[in-house]
């Protein structure tokens, strides 16, 4: 599956690789995969020197949610070198959102 296209792919293509690398450092502790692999980052926009990250969680009641949101904000701020706000999307996550669903081939979901 191709990588998710964010607004910055069009507006700031030179920042995509660094944004993805920084955000990939945020790991979902329950699943053990990063938030890029899981497709949890739905969009990244930059406007007036500020970035807005739209993300979802694997479950609405994810016990690690608040910590993952804070880590996402910190890593995005570091990677983009600008202030970042994290907005929570209302989409329900499912496996089809993953960039590489074969990463889940560890027998848990068969």
N, CA, C and O atoms as a GROMACS GRO file, in nm:
protein
  440
    1UNK      N    1   0.085  -0.118   0.000
    1UNK     CA    2   0.000   0.000   0.000
    1UNK      C    3   0.090   0.125   0.000
    1UNK      O    4   0.187   0.130   0.075
    2UNK      N    5   0.058   0.223  -0.083
    2UNK     CA    6   0.143   0.343  -0.087
    2UNK      C    7   0.128   0.426   0.040
    2UNK      O    8   0.029   0.414   0.113
    3UNK      N    9   0.228   0.510   0.066
    3UNK     CA   10   0.221   0.592   0.186
    3UNK      C   11   0.105   0.690   0.176
    3UNK      O   12   0.066   0.732   0.067
    4UNK      N   13   0.051   0.725   0.291
    4UNK     CA   14  -0.059   0.820   0.299
    4UNK      C   15  -0.010   0.956   0.250
    4UNK      O   16   0.097   1.001   0.288
    5UNK      N   17  -0.090   1.019   0.166
    5UNK     CA   18  -0.054   1.151   0.115
    5UNK      C   19  -0.109   1.258   0.209
    5UNK      O   20  -0.230   1.268   0.229
    6UNK      N   21  -0.020   1.336   0.265
    6UNK     CA   22  -0.058   1.446   0.354
    6UNK      C   23  -0.058   1.575   0.274
    6UNK      O   24  -0.005   1.580   0.163
    7UNK      N   25  -0.117   1.678   0.329
    7UNK     CA   26  -0.116   1.809   0.264
    7UNK      C   27   0.026   1.856   0.237
    7UNK      O   28   0.051   1.919   0.134
    8UNK      N   29   0.121   1.826   0.328
    8UNK     CA   30   0.258   1.874   0.308
    8UNK      C   31   0.328   1.805   0.190
    8UNK      O   32   0.431   1.853   0.143
    9UNK      N   33   0.274   1.693   0.142
    9UNK     CA   34   0.332   1.631   0.022
    9UNK      C   35   0.324   1.730  -0.095
    9UNK      O   36   0.411   1.730  -0.182
   10UNK      N   37   0.220   1.812  -0.095
   10UNK     CA   38   0.202   1.911  -0.200
   10UNK      C   39   0.263   2.046  -0.163
   10UNK      O   40   0.331   2.109  -0.244
   11UNK      N   41   0.238   2.090  -0.039
   11UNK     CA   42   0.279   2.225  -0.001
   11UNK      C   43   0.424   2.236   0.043
   11UNK      O   44   0.488   2.338   0.017
   12UNK      N   45   0.477   2.134   0.108
   12UNK     CA   46   0.614   2.136   0.162
   12UNK      C   47   0.681   1.999   0.140
   12UNK      O   48   0.719   1.934   0.238
   13UNK      N   49   0.694   1.956   0.015
   13UNK     CA   50   0.746   1.820  -0.011
   13UNK      C   51   0.884   1.794   0.050
   13UNK      O   52   0.918   1.680   0.081
   14UNK      N   53   0.963   1.899   0.067
   14UNK     CA   54   1.097   1.883   0.125
   14UNK      C   55   1.092   1.844   0.273
   14UNK      O   56   1.194   1.804   0.329
   15UNK      N   57   0.974   1.856   0.337
   15UNK     CA   58   0.963   1.825   0.480
   15UNK      C   59   0.902   1.689   0.508
   15UNK      O   60   0.898   1.644   0.623
   16UNK      N   61   0.854   1.623   0.404
   16UNK     CA   62   0.783   1.495   0.424
   16UNK      C   63   0.873   1.390   0.487
   16UNK      O   64   0.835   1.326   0.585
   17UNK      N   65   0.992   1.371   0.432
   17UNK     CA   66   1.080   1.265   0.480
   17UNK      C   67   1.116   1.284   0.627
   17UNK      O   68   1.113   1.188   0.705
   18UNK      N   69   1.150   1.406   0.666
   18UNK     CA   70   1.185   1.433   0.806
   18UNK      C   71   1.064   1.415   0.897
   18UNK      O   72   1.077   1.362   1.007
   19UNK      N   73   0.947   1.459   0.851
   19UNK     CA   74   0.826   1.442   0.932
   19UNK      C   75   0.798   1.293   0.954
   19UNK      O   76   0.771   1.251   1.066
   20UNK      N   77   0.806   1.213   0.847
   20UNK     CA   78   0.781   1.070   0.859
   20UNK      C   79   0.883   1.003   0.951
   20UNK      O   80   0.848   0.919   1.033
   21UNK      N   81   1.010   1.042   0.937
   21UNK     CA   82   1.116   0.981   1.020
   21UNK      C   83   1.094   1.012   1.168
   21UNK      O   84   1.107   0.924   1.252
   22UNK      N   85   1.061   1.137   1.198
   22UNK     CA   86   1.039   1.175   1.339
   22UNK      C   87   0.916   1.107   1.396
   22UNK      O   88   0.920   1.055   1.508
   23UNK      N   89   0.807   1.106   1.320
   23UNK     CA   90   0.684   1.046   1.369
   23UNK      C   91   0.696   0.894   1.381
   23UNK      O   92   0.628   0.832   1.462
   24UNK      N   93   0.782   0.834   1.300
   24UNK     CA   94   0.802   0.689   1.307
   24UNK      C   95   0.870   0.647   1.438
   24UNK      O   96   0.876   0.528   1.469
   25UNK      N   97   0.920   0.744   1.515
   25UNK     CA   98   0.980   0.712   1.645
   25UNK      C   99   0.874   0.690   1.752
   25UNK      O  100   0.905   0.645   1.862
   26UNK      N  101   0.749   0.722   1.721
   26UNK     CA  102   0.640   0.702   1.817
   26UNK      C  103   0.582   0.562   1.794
   26UNK      O  104   0.527   0.533   1.688
   27UNK      N  105   0.596   0.478   1.894
   27UNK     CA  106   0.554   0.337   1.885
   27UNK      C  107   0.426   0.316   1.966
   27UNK      O  108   0.414   0.365   2.078
   28UNK      N  109   0.331   0.245   1.908
   28UNK     CA  110   0.212   0.204   1.983
   28UNK      C  111   0.256   0.088   2.073
   28UNK      O  112   0.288  -0.020   2.022
   29UNK      N  113   0.259   0.109   2.206
   29UNK     CA  114   0.315   0.006   2.295
   29UNK      C  115   0.236  -0.124   2.295
   29UNK      O  116   0.292  -0.230   2.325
   30UNK      N  117   0.108  -0.120   2.263
   30UNK     CA  118   0.029  -0.243   2.263
   30UNK      C  119   0.059  -0.328   2.140
   30UNK      O  120   0.063  -0.451   2.149
   31UNK      N  121   0.078  -0.264   2.026
   31UNK     CA  122   0.096  -0.337   1.900
   31UNK      C  123   0.243  -0.352   1.865
   31UNK      O  124   0.282  -0.448   1.798
   32UNK      N  125   0.325  -0.257   1.910
   32UNK     CA  126   0.468  -0.265   1.885
   32UNK      C  127   0.511  -0.213   1.749
   32UNK      O  128   0.624  -0.236   1.707
   33UNK      N  129   0.422  -0.143   1.679
   33UNK     CA  130   0.453  -0.082   1.551
   33UNK      C  131   0.444   0.070   1.565
   33UNK      O  132   0.378   0.120   1.655
   34UNK      N  133   0.512   0.141   1.476
   34UNK     CA  134   0.508   0.287   1.488
   34UNK      C  135   0.381   0.345   1.425
   34UNK      O  136   0.312   0.278   1.349
   35UNK      N  137   0.354   0.471   1.459
   35UNK     CA  138   0.229   0.533   1.416
   35UNK      C  139   0.224   0.560   1.265
   35UNK      O  140   0.115   0.579   1.210
   36UNK      N  141   0.339   0.562   1.199
   36UNK     CA  142   0.340   0.575   1.053
   36UNK      C  143   0.299   0.441   0.991
   36UNK      O  144   0.213   0.438   0.903
   37UNK      N  145   0.360   0.331   1.037
   37UNK     CA  146   0.325   0.198   0.986
   37UNK      C  147   0.176   0.170   1.005
   37UNK      O  148   0.111   0.112   0.918
   38UNK      N  149   0.123   0.212   1.119
   38UNK     CA  150  -0.016   0.185   1.152
   38UNK      C  151  -0.113   0.276   1.076
   38UNK      O  152  -0.233   0.248   1.072
   39UNK      N  153  -0.062   0.383   1.017
   39UNK     CA  154  -0.150   0.475   0.945
   39UNK      C  155  -0.229   0.566   1.037
   39UNK      O  156  -0.335   0.616   1.000
   40UNK      N  157  -0.177   0.588   1.158
   40UNK     CA  158  -0.249   0.671   1.255
   40UNK      C  159  -0.238   0.821   1.226
   40UNK      O  160  -0.322   0.899   1.270
   41UNK      N  161  -0.135   0.860   1.152
   41UNK     CA  162  -0.122   1.001   1.114
   41UNK      C  163  -0.200   1.019   0.984
   41UNK      O  164  -0.158   0.973   0.878
   42UNK      N  165  -0.314   1.086   0.993
   42UNK     CA  166  -0.404   1.099   0.878
   42UNK      C  167  -0.368   1.219   0.791
   42UNK      O  168  -0.392   1.217   0.670
   43UNK      N  169  -0.310   1.325   0.852
   43UNK     CA  170  -0.271   1.441   0.772
   43UNK      C  171  -0.171   1.525   0.849
   43UNK      O  172  -0.170   1.526   0.972
   44UNK      N  173  -0.085   1.596   0.774
   44UNK     CA  174   0.006   1.695   0.830
   44UNK      C  175  -0.005   1.817   0.739
   44UNK      O  176   0.015   1.809   0.618
   45UNK      N  177  -0.038   1.929   0.801
   45UNK     CA  178  -0.050   2.055   0.728
   45UNK      C  179   0.042   2.158   0.790
   45UNK      O  180   0.067   2.155   0.911
   46UNK      N  181   0.092   2.248   0.708
   46UNK     CA  182   0.172   2.360   0.759
   46UNK      C  183   0.108   2.488   0.708
   46UNK      O  184   0.083   2.504   0.588
   47UNK      N  185   0.083   2.579   0.801
   47UNK     CA  186   0.023   2.706   0.765
   47UNK      C  187   0.078   2.813   0.858
   47UNK      O  188   0.075   2.797   0.980
   48UNK      N  189   0.126   2.921   0.801
   48UNK     CA  190   0.178   3.034   0.879
   48UNK      C  191   0.282   2.991   0.983
   48UNK      O  192   0.279   3.037   1.097
   49UNK      N  193   0.374   2.903   0.943
   49UNK     CA  194   0.482   2.863   1.032
   49UNK      C  195   0.441   2.772   1.146
   49UNK      O  196   0.517   2.754   1.241
   50UNK      N  197   0.322   2.713   1.136
   50UNK     CA  198   0.276   2.618   1.237
   50UNK      C  199   0.227   2.492   1.167
   50UNK      O  200   0.171   2.497   1.058
   51UNK      N  201   0.250   2.379   1.232
   51UNK     CA  202   0.205   2.252   1.175
   51UNK      C  203   0.084   2.201   1.253
   51UNK      O  204   0.072   2.220   1.374
   52UNK      N  205  -0.004   2.135   1.179
   52UNK     CA  206  -0.120   2.072   1.240
   52UNK      C  207  -0.117   1.926   1.198
   52UNK      O  208  -0.117   1.894   1.079
   53UNK      N  209  -0.115   1.837   1.296
   53UNK     CA  210  -0.112   1.693   1.272
   53UNK      C  211  -0.248   1.637   1.309
   53UNK      O  212  -0.297   1.657   1.420
   54UNK      N  213  -0.310   1.565   1.215
   54UNK     CA  214  -0.436   1.500   1.243
   54UNK      C  215  -0.406   1.352   1.262
   54UNK      O  216  -0.351   1.287   1.173
   55UNK      N  217  -0.442   1.300   1.377
   55UNK     CA  218  -0.413   1.159   1.406
   55UNK      C  219  -0.534   1.091   1.466
   55UNK      O  220  -0.624   1.155   1.518
   56UNK      N  221  -0.533   0.958   1.456
   56UNK     CA  222  -0.634   0.876   1.521
   56UNK      C  223  -0.562   0.774   1.606
   56UNK      O  224  -0.441   0.756   1.594
   57UNK      N  225  -0.635   0.707   1.692
   57UNK     CA  226  -0.579   0.600   1.774
   57UNK      C  227  -0.636   0.467   1.726
   57UNK      O  228  -0.738   0.464   1.658
   58UNK      N  229  -0.571   0.358   1.761
   58UNK     CA  230  -0.619   0.227   1.717
   58UNK      C  231  -0.754   0.194   1.780
   58UNK      O  232  -0.836   0.126   1.719
   59UNK      N  233  -0.778   0.243   1.901
   59UNK     CA  234  -0.909   0.228   1.965
   59UNK      C  235  -0.940   0.360   2.036
   59UNK      O  236  -0.848   0.426   2.084
   60UNK      N  237  -1.067   0.398   2.044
   60UNK     CA  238  -1.102   0.526   2.109
   60UNK      C  239  -1.060   0.530   2.256
   60UNK      O  240  -1.036   0.638   2.311
   61UNK      N  241  -1.051   0.414   2.319
   61UNK     CA  242  -1.019   0.411   2.462
   61UNK      C  243  -0.879   0.359   2.488
   61UNK      O  244  -0.852   0.301   2.593
   62UNK      N  245  -0.790   0.379   2.391
   62UNK     CA  246  -0.652   0.334   2.404
   62UNK      C  247  -0.591   0.391   2.532
   62UNK      O  248  -0.584   0.512   2.549
   63UNK      N  249  -0.547   0.301   2.625
   63UNK     CA  250  -0.491   0.350   2.751
   63UNK      C  251  -0.363   0.432   2.732
   63UNK      O  252  -0.327   0.513   2.818
   64UNK      N  253  -0.297   0.412   2.620
   64UNK     CA  254  -0.174   0.485   2.594
   64UNK      C  255  -0.199   0.612   2.513
   64UNK      O  256  -0.105   0.685   2.480
   65UNK      N  257  -0.326   0.639   2.480
   65UNK     CA  258  -0.361   0.752   2.395
   65UNK      C  259  -0.298   0.885   2.436
   65UNK      O  260  -0.229   0.946   2.355
   66UNK      N  261  -0.321   0.931   2.560
   66UNK     CA  262  -0.265   1.061   2.599
   66UNK      C  263  -0.113   1.068   2.585
   66UNK      O  264  -0.059   1.169   2.541
   67UNK      N  265  -0.044   0.961   2.622
   67UNK     CA  266   0.102   0.959   2.611
   67UNK      C  267   0.145   0.959   2.465
   67UNK      O  268   0.242   1.025   2.428
   68UNK      N  269   0.072   0.885   2.381
   68UNK     CA  270   0.107   0.880   2.238
   68UNK      C  271   0.083   1.016   2.172
   68UNK      O  272   0.160   1.057   2.085
   69UNK      N  273  -0.023   1.084   2.212
   69UNK     CA  274  -0.052   1.217   2.156
   69UNK      C  275   0.060   1.315   2.194
   69UNK      O  276   0.106   1.392   2.110
   70UNK      N  277   0.102   1.311   2.319
   70UNK     CA  278   0.210   1.400   2.364
   70UNK      C  279   0.341   1.369   2.292
   70UNK      O  280   0.413   1.460   2.252
   71UNK      N  281   0.372   1.240   2.277
   71UNK     CA  282   0.493   1.199   2.209
   71UNK      C  283   0.487   1.240   2.061
   71UNK      O  284   0.587   1.285   2.005
   72UNK      N  285   0.371   1.226   2.000
   72UNK     CA  286   0.352   1.266   1.860
   72UNK      C  287   0.378   1.416   1.845
   72UNK      O  288   0.447   1.459   1.752
   73UNK      N  289   0.323   1.494   1.937
   73UNK     CA  290   0.344   1.640   1.932
   73UNK      C  291   0.493   1.673   1.947
   73UNK      O  292   0.546   1.756   1.873
   74UNK      N  293   0.559   1.608   2.040
   74UNK     CA  294   0.702   1.634   2.064
   74UNK      C  295   0.786   1.595   1.943
   74UNK      O  296   0.874   1.670   1.901
   75UNK      N  297   0.759   1.478   1.886
   75UNK     CA  298   0.838   1.431   1.772
   75UNK      C  299   0.812   1.515   1.647
   75UNK      O  300   0.904   1.543   1.570
   76UNK      N  301   0.688   1.555   1.626
   76UNK     CA  302   0.655   1.639   1.510
   76UNK      C  303   0.720   1.776   1.525
   76UNK      O  304   0.770   1.831   1.427
   77UNK      N  305   0.719   1.831   1.645
   77UNK     CA  306   0.781   1.961   1.671
   77UNK      C  307   0.931   1.954   1.641
   77UNK      O  308   0.988   2.043   1.579
   78UNK      N  309   0.992   1.845   1.687
   78UNK     CA  310   1.136   1.822   1.665
   78UNK      C  311   1.167   1.804   1.515
   78UNK      O  312   1.261   1.863   1.464
   79UNK      N  313   1.087   1.723   1.448
   79UNK     CA  314   1.113   1.690   1.308
   79UNK      C  315   1.084   1.803   1.212
   79UNK      O  316   1.154   1.820   1.112
   80UNK      N  317   0.981   1.882   1.242
   80UNK     CA  318   0.942   1.991   1.153
   80UNK      C  319   1.006   2.124   1.194
   80UNK      O  320   1.007   2.220   1.118
   81UNK      N  321   1.058   2.126   1.317
   81UNK     CA  322   1.125   2.246   1.368
   81UNK      C  323   1.031   2.366   1.370
   81UNK      O  324   1.067   2.476   1.328
   82UNK      N  325   0.909   2.343   1.419
   82UNK     CA  326   0.810   2.450   1.432
   82UNK      C  327   0.704   2.406   1.531
   82UNK      O  328   0.695   2.288   1.564
   83UNK      N  329   0.622   2.500   1.580
   83UNK     CA  330   0.515   2.462   1.673
   83UNK      C  331   0.415   2.368   1.604
   83UNK      O  332   0.386   2.382   1.485
   84UNK      N  333   0.364   2.273   1.681
   84UNK     CA  334   0.272   2.172   1.626
   84UNK      C  335   0.150   2.159   1.718
   84UNK      O  336   0.163   2.159   1.840
   85UNK      N  337   0.034   2.149   1.657
   85UNK     CA  338  -0.085   2.109   1.732
   85UNK      C  339  -0.127   1.973   1.679
   85UNK      O  340  -0.114   1.944   1.560
   86UNK      N  341  -0.176   1.889   1.769
   86UNK     CA  342  -0.225   1.757   1.731
   86UNK      C  343  -0.376   1.758   1.747
   86UNK      O  344  -0.428   1.785   1.855
   87UNK      N  345  -0.445   1.728   1.639
   87UNK     CA  346  -0.590   1.719   1.642
   87UNK      C  347  -0.630   1.573   1.626
   87UNK      O  348  -0.572   1.500   1.547
   88UNK      N  349  -0.728   1.533   1.703
   88UNK     CA  350  -0.773   1.395   1.696
   88UNK      C  351  -0.884   1.382   1.593
   88UNK      O  352  -0.985   1.453   1.598
   89UNK      N  353  -0.863   1.291   1.498
   89UNK     CA  354  -0.966   1.262   1.398
   89UNK      C  355  -1.070   1.168   1.457
   89UNK      O  356  -1.046   1.101   1.557
   90UNK      N  357  -1.183   1.165   1.393
   90UNK     CA  358  -1.293   1.082   1.443
   90UNK      C  359  -1.305   0.949   1.368
   90UNK      O  360  -1.392   0.868   1.399
   91UNK      N  361  -1.217   0.928   1.268
   91UNK     CA  362  -1.222   0.802   1.194
   91UNK      C  363  -1.196   0.685   1.287
   91UNK      O  364  -1.121   0.696   1.384
   92UNK      N  365  -1.259   0.574   1.256
   92UNK     CA  366  -1.228   0.450   1.329
   92UNK      C  367  -1.114   0.383   1.255
   92UNK      O  368  -1.120   0.365   1.134
   93UNK      N  369  -1.010   0.345   1.330
   93UNK     CA  370  -0.894   0.280   1.268
   93UNK      C  371  -0.929   0.137   1.232
   93UNK      O  372  -1.003   0.070   1.305
   94UNK      N  373  -0.875   0.089   1.121
   94UNK     CA  374  -0.879  -0.054   1.092
   94UNK      C  375  -0.753  -0.092   1.014
   94UNK      O  376  -0.678  -0.005   0.971
   95UNK      N  377  -0.733  -0.221   0.997
   95UNK     CA  378  -0.607  -0.269   0.939
   95UNK      C  379  -0.582  -0.216   0.798
   95UNK      O  380  -0.466  -0.207   0.756
   96UNK      N  381  -0.687  -0.182   0.726
   96UNK     CA  382  -0.668  -0.134   0.588
   96UNK      C  383  -0.596   0.001   0.584
   96UNK      O  384  -0.548   0.041   0.479
   97UNK      N  385  -0.589   0.071   0.696
   97UNK     CA  386  -0.522   0.200   0.703
   97UNK      C  387  -0.370   0.186   0.715
   97UNK      O  388  -0.297   0.284   0.701
   98UNK      N  389  -0.324   0.065   0.742
   98UNK     CA  390  -0.182   0.043   0.761
   98UNK      C  391  -0.108   0.058   0.629
   98UNK      O  392  -0.160   0.021   0.524
   99UNK      N  393   0.013   0.112   0.634
   99UNK     CA  394   0.095   0.123   0.514
   99UNK      C  395   0.140  -0.015   0.468
   99UNK      O  396   0.156  -0.039   0.349
  100UNK      N  397   0.162  -0.106   0.562
  100UNK     CA  398   0.206  -0.240   0.528
  100UNK      C  399   0.137  -0.340   0.620
  100UNK      O  400   0.193  -0.381   0.721
  101UNK      N  401   0.014  -0.380   0.584
  101UNK     CA  402  -0.060  -0.473   0.671
  101UNK      C  403   0.014  -0.603   0.698
  101UNK      O  404  -0.014  -0.669   0.798
  102UNK      N  405   0.108  -0.642   0.612
  102UNK     CA  406   0.181  -0.765   0.636
  102UNK      C  407   0.267  -0.755   0.762
  102UNK      O  408   0.313  -0.857   0.813
  103UNK      N  409   0.290  -0.633   0.811
  103UNK     CA  410   0.366  -0.616   0.935
  103UNK      C  411   0.294  -0.683   1.052
  103UNK      O  412   0.356  -0.712   1.155
  104UNK      N  413   0.166  -0.707   1.038
  104UNK     CA  414   0.090  -0.772   1.145
  104UNK      C  415   0.093  -0.924   1.137
  104UNK      O  416   0.023  -0.991   1.212
  105UNK      N  417   0.173  -0.978   1.048
  105UNK     CA  418   0.179  -1.123   1.031
  105UNK      C  419   0.249  -1.193   1.146
  105UNK      O  420   0.341  -1.272   1.125
  106UNK      N  421   0.205  -1.164   1.268
  106UNK     CA  422   0.266  -1.239   1.377
  106UNK      C  423   0.164  -1.326   1.446
  106UNK      O  424   0.176  -1.359   1.564
  107UNK      N  425   0.059  -1.364   1.367
  107UNK     CA  426  -0.032  -1.467   1.413
  107UNK      C  427  -0.140  -1.423   1.507
  107UNK      O  428  -0.229  -1.501   1.540
  108UNK      N  429  -0.136  -1.300   1.552
  108UNK     CA  430  -0.232  -1.257   1.652
  108UNK      C  431  -0.371  -1.236   1.591
  108UNK      O  432  -0.472  -1.254   1.659
  109UNK      N  433  -0.376  -1.199   1.464
  109UNK     CA  434  -0.504  -1.162   1.404
  109UNK      C  435  -0.546  -1.257   1.292
  109UNK      O  436  -0.610  -1.216   1.195
  110UNK      N  437  -0.511  -1.385   1.305
  110UNK     CA  438  -0.548  -1.478   1.198
  110UNK      C  439  -0.669  -1.560   1.237
  110UNK      O  440  -0.714  -1.643   1.158
   0.00000   0.00000   0.00000
